[in-house]
Amino acid sequence: MKLVWEAVCREPYRLFFPLGGLLGILGAGHWLIYGLGLITAYSGHYHAFTQTSLYMGCFATGFLATAIPKFSDTHPASPKEVLVLFILVLTALFFIARENFIQAEILSA
């Protein structure tokens, strides 16, 4: 497990790209769930926030946290930094799922 965590810290895209893909499915899947009649109301806030802040944010975070240390020949992200970024994404998802849009926006800013 330690080797996996070291690889994730050295190349954070290994965590954030799959997470971003999952969030993209959740954001676009909202349309499908609504279209199938499984939910009665469509939330444009949920869809827009999930797609822009979470989905694209994960890909940007994964790329930048991997590329900047390699381009600048500096230390990779620390375990604390990767963990904080991961927790921020999950907490923002929690708030958007509960329709607490302001809290979710604050976390993703």
C-alpha positions, 0 to 999 in steps of 0.5 A: 500500500505504501508503494501505491501511495508513493506512486500517487504522490509522485504522479497524482494524475493516477488518483485524480484522472480516474476520480475525474472520470467517475465524476464526469459520469455522475454529472452526465448521468444526472441527465439519464436518471432524470430522463428515465424518470427516476428523479422528478426534478433536474438540477442544473446546479448539480450538473454544471457544478459536477461537470465544471468544478469537479470533473474538469477540476480533477483533470486539471489538478491531476495534470498540474500536480504531476507536471509542475514538479517534473517541469520545474525539477522540484519535489513531488506533491506531499502525501498531505497535499494529495490527501487535502486535495482529495478530501476537498473534492469529496467534500464538495461532492457531498455538499453538491449532492445535498444541494448546499451549493454555496458550501460546494462552491467555496470548497472548489474555489 
